[in-house]
């Protein structure tokens, strides 16, 4: 049985559809009744629980299960902090997995995860990695860069902005580099892990074949939408000040200061990392956009 925590997110939703489409048995950990109904209608088995509550997960795993842990947040809201979700939540799921005697544990981390990072997001991702590695369970860890595809939040935010803005706004100088990878390529990597988990007992960077600046990403998306527009740099200091102001009044601001700081540093790995570790070359950003941007 494939057990997925985080099935309601962008990556999890695609993975559930892919696995069920292949006729595989999938069990999903969910909190919401509405979400449970949606996943159940697609053929997934549902168990109610929350990784931040160990008690709610008692008995959800079975011996030999393949656990896929995709739960993560990009901003903190109320009790859902980076520590409570990434660190405590991972510890809860790992402990349950150890008790059940699962066969393999997959954890979705992030490129740049580092215990010494200034970013609480990247710091807690690194702490979660250590919990998984020290569990004694056979495990695989992915550290993806920006994952793009239908429904992904990053592209959607840019898409919505480009539809209404007369110019292409660029926070700061837009020179920070990223390595976007298409969701179909991520799933191909994941498929190889599930088919031969014993061959992938390590931590793998996951990224596309190109290093693209934030400016190049936004301008390429604009071109794919058929909305070529002039770009306009917005001083990062002004952006951060606006983020602080909006954060004081909105429960879910469009961007946080930490997210803006992440746009000031490169988030890249070897462009050939997927080809070297998984035996195929992922598609370029521009070609991926042709498949899902309309």
Legacy VTK file of the C-alpha trace (Angstrom):
# vtk DataFile Version 3.0
C-alpha trace
ASCII
DATASET POLYDATA
POINTS 294 float
0.000 0.000 0.000
1.197 3.502 -0.830
0.421 5.897 2.014
0.448 9.605 1.159
0.554 12.455 3.646
0.016 15.680 1.738
-2.247 14.283 -0.977
-4.271 17.502 -1.157
-1.378 19.692 -2.284
-0.150 20.423 -5.796
2.401 17.593 -5.950
0.250 15.195 -3.940
-2.778 15.725 -6.157
-0.805 14.880 -9.281
0.791 11.863 -7.620
-2.559 10.463 -6.456
-4.030 10.776 -9.953
-0.973 9.149 -11.495
-0.862 6.195 -9.088
-4.592 5.498 -9.239
-4.419 5.745 -13.020
-1.829 2.956 -12.921
-4.134 0.794 -10.821
-2.118 1.078 -7.616
-3.662 1.129 -4.142
-3.359 4.500 -2.438
-4.233 5.512 1.109
-4.377 9.249 1.910
-4.132 11.009 5.255
-6.609 13.912 5.289
-8.100 16.364 7.769
-11.053 17.791 5.826
-14.298 15.922 5.088
-14.662 17.819 1.812
-11.185 16.813 0.676
-11.773 13.248 1.835
-14.847 13.009 -0.391
-12.904 14.303 -3.401
-10.056 11.824 -2.974
-12.431 8.943 -2.234
-14.360 9.624 -5.434
-11.104 9.204 -7.354
-10.502 5.770 -5.838
-8.227 6.504 -2.890
-8.678 4.966 0.544
-9.058 7.662 3.189
-7.851 7.854 6.776
-8.505 10.885 8.962
-5.617 12.441 10.797
-3.165 15.330 11.111
0.619 14.907 11.192
0.888 17.600 13.856
-1.149 15.342 16.174
0.460 11.982 16.857
-2.686 10.653 18.533
-4.759 11.299 15.407
-2.476 9.007 13.389
-2.456 5.965 15.637
-2.787 2.826 13.533
-2.978 4.544 10.119
0.114 2.703 8.828
0.719 -0.986 8.215
3.789 -3.160 7.936
5.426 -2.879 4.532
3.680 0.361 3.511
5.505 2.781 1.229
5.121 6.146 2.976
5.183 9.354 0.928
5.516 12.453 3.111
4.710 15.584 1.087
3.301 17.798 3.822
4.865 21.249 3.899
3.972 24.916 4.164
5.535 27.985 2.554
4.211 30.469 5.112
3.194 30.244 8.725
-0.442 30.701 9.741
-1.544 30.505 13.357
-0.581 27.144 14.870
0.729 25.910 11.521
4.352 26.994 11.965
7.377 25.696 10.093
8.473 23.892 13.254
5.100 22.337 14.067
4.562 21.086 10.502
8.036 20.323 9.148
9.818 19.185 12.306
7.201 18.002 14.807
4.901 16.666 12.082
7.705 14.681 10.467
8.770 13.294 13.855
5.191 12.148 14.490
4.901 10.394 11.135
8.333 8.797 11.473
7.517 7.433 14.918
4.264 5.951 13.618
6.163 4.464 10.668
8.734 2.856 12.978
6.042 1.292 15.128
4.210 -0.059 12.081
7.341 -1.420 10.408
6.848 0.325 7.057
8.973 -0.729 4.132
10.165 2.632 2.816
9.863 6.292 3.773
9.983 9.097 1.197
10.377 12.711 2.302
9.926 15.795 0.141
12.415 18.401 1.334
13.601 21.486 -0.557
16.666 22.517 -2.517
18.811 24.637 -0.224
17.672 22.932 2.994
20.291 23.787 5.617
20.246 23.773 9.420
22.279 26.996 9.407
20.053 28.834 6.930
18.566 32.231 7.844
15.279 30.907 6.442
13.071 29.096 8.944
11.527 27.242 6.001
14.864 25.838 4.783
16.168 25.323 8.309
13.199 23.216 9.417
13.263 21.228 6.171
16.859 20.270 7.002
15.874 19.295 10.548
13.105 17.096 9.158
15.606 15.412 6.832
17.747 14.464 9.822
14.760 12.945 11.613
14.024 10.763 8.587
17.664 9.731 8.103
18.115 8.790 11.766
14.889 6.758 11.874
16.511 3.520 10.783
13.875 3.133 8.050
14.975 2.726 4.445
14.422 6.207 3.040
14.649 8.493 0.027
14.742 12.283 0.196
14.086 14.647 -2.690
15.285 18.245 -2.606
13.397 19.854 -5.480
13.827 23.353 -6.802
10.706 25.074 -8.096
8.149 22.457 -9.269
5.808 23.737 -11.975
2.720 22.341 -13.657
-1.075 22.531 -13.682
-2.350 23.987 -10.370
1.063 25.007 -9.009
0.775 28.050 -6.784
3.894 29.867 -8.017
2.888 29.892 -11.682
-0.732 30.699 -10.853
0.249 33.798 -8.869
2.421 35.038 -11.714
-0.255 34.130 -14.278
-2.939 36.093 -12.435
-0.621 39.069 -12.038
0.399 39.101 -15.698
-3.234 39.028 -16.820
-4.008 42.360 -15.181
-0.681 44.205 -14.966
0.350 46.511 -17.848
4.008 45.719 -17.082
5.992 42.771 -15.755
6.911 43.691 -12.155
10.296 42.344 -11.037
11.122 42.364 -7.308
14.663 43.700 -6.937
16.968 43.048 -9.882
15.453 39.626 -10.684
18.892 38.027 -11.064
18.502 35.201 -8.530
18.613 31.844 -10.326
16.181 28.946 -10.068
15.943 25.507 -11.651
12.259 24.839 -12.414
11.296 21.206 -12.916
8.088 19.992 -14.531
5.724 17.955 -12.341
5.692 15.151 -14.928
9.466 14.846 -14.591
9.231 14.854 -10.798
6.702 12.007 -11.050
8.971 10.079 -13.393
11.730 10.314 -10.763
9.259 9.234 -8.097
8.099 6.331 -10.230
11.644 4.997 -10.426
11.993 5.232 -6.644
8.748 3.323 -6.107
9.719 0.669 -8.623
13.199 0.102 -7.156
13.376 1.792 -3.747
16.507 -0.124 -2.817
18.407 1.759 -5.550
17.544 5.217 -4.227
18.509 5.177 -0.557
19.908 8.688 -0.521
19.157 12.411 -0.812
18.663 13.727 -4.339
18.526 17.249 -5.692
15.708 17.539 -8.218
15.751 20.272 -10.843
15.238 21.004 -14.501
17.993 21.235 -17.142
18.351 25.039 -16.939
19.381 27.748 -14.514
16.956 30.618 -15.078
16.835 33.976 -13.356
13.558 35.093 -11.814
13.337 37.687 -14.580
13.756 35.016 -17.254
11.074 32.865 -15.625
8.543 35.688 -15.520
9.311 36.904 -19.044
9.127 33.353 -20.461
5.746 32.843 -18.793
4.554 36.189 -20.159
5.577 35.125 -23.660
3.852 31.730 -23.266
0.657 33.561 -22.322
0.918 35.702 -25.450
1.190 38.793 -23.271
4.632 40.248 -23.897
5.023 43.331 -21.746
7.841 45.617 -20.654
9.455 44.706 -17.330
9.676 47.072 -14.399
12.006 46.619 -11.427
10.564 47.353 -7.998
13.175 48.061 -5.292
13.329 45.088 -2.933
13.274 47.388 0.075
9.926 48.785 -1.027
8.588 45.278 -1.664
9.597 44.142 1.828
8.040 47.236 3.411
4.795 46.528 1.549
4.902 42.884 2.666
5.254 43.945 6.310
2.354 46.379 5.948
0.064 43.843 4.256
1.034 41.150 6.742
-0.215 43.340 9.555
-3.698 43.536 8.043
-4.146 40.334 6.024
-4.230 36.783 7.372
-2.780 35.555 4.075
-0.746 38.322 2.387
0.238 37.840 -1.272
3.898 37.578 -0.293
5.935 37.513 2.915
9.303 39.106 3.696
10.911 35.650 3.936
9.573 34.715 0.508
11.006 37.929 -0.930
14.367 37.159 0.648
14.313 33.777 -1.099
14.060 35.691 -4.394
17.408 37.299 -3.595
19.450 34.079 -3.545
20.155 31.339 -6.082
18.289 28.046 -5.684
20.099 25.764 -8.090
21.971 22.482 -8.427
23.750 20.622 -11.239
21.598 21.034 -14.406
22.260 17.356 -15.205
21.361 16.053 -11.727
18.162 14.283 -12.819
19.781 12.743 -15.881
22.705 11.461 -13.796
20.572 9.926 -11.042
17.391 8.881 -12.853
18.507 8.262 -16.430
16.439 10.789 -18.387
16.627 14.455 -19.285
13.797 16.635 -17.928
12.057 19.108 -20.210
13.006 22.766 -20.454
10.867 25.373 -18.723
9.603 26.852 -21.980
8.504 23.447 -23.290
6.745 22.573 -20.036
4.751 25.814 -20.196
3.495 24.878 -23.666
1.707 21.891 -22.127
-0.280 23.655 -19.432
-0.349 27.434 -19.954
-3.265 28.707 -21.967
LINES 1 295
294 0 1 2 3 4 5 6 7 8 9 10 11 12 13 14 15 16 17 18 19 20 21 22 23 24 25 26 27 28 29 30 31 32 33 34 35 36 37 38 39 40 41 42 43 44 45 46 47 48 49 50 51 52 53 54 55 56 57 58 59 60 61 62 63 64 65 66 67 68 69 70 71 72 73 74 75 76 77 78 79 80 81 82 83 84 85 86 87 88 89 90 91 92 93 94 95 96 97 98 99 100 101 102 103 104 105 106 107 108 109 110 111 112 113 114 115 116 117 118 119 120 121 122 123 124 125 126 127 128 129 130 131 132 133 134 135 136 137 138 139 140 141 142 143 144 145 146 147 148 149 150 151 152 153 154 155 156 157 158 159 160 161 162 163 164 165 166 167 168 169 170 171 172 173 174 175 176 177 178 179 180 181 182 183 184 185 186 187 188 189 190 191 192 193 194 195 196 197 198 199 200 201 202 203 204 205 206 207 208 209 210 211 212 213 214 215 216 217 218 219 220 221 222 223 224 225 226 227 228 229 230 231 232 233 234 235 236 237 238 239 240 241 242 243 244 245 246 247 248 249 250 251 252 253 254 255 256 257 258 259 260 261 262 263 264 265 266 267 268 269 270 271 272 273 274 275 276 277 278 279 280 281 282 283 284 285 286 287 288 289 290 291 292 293
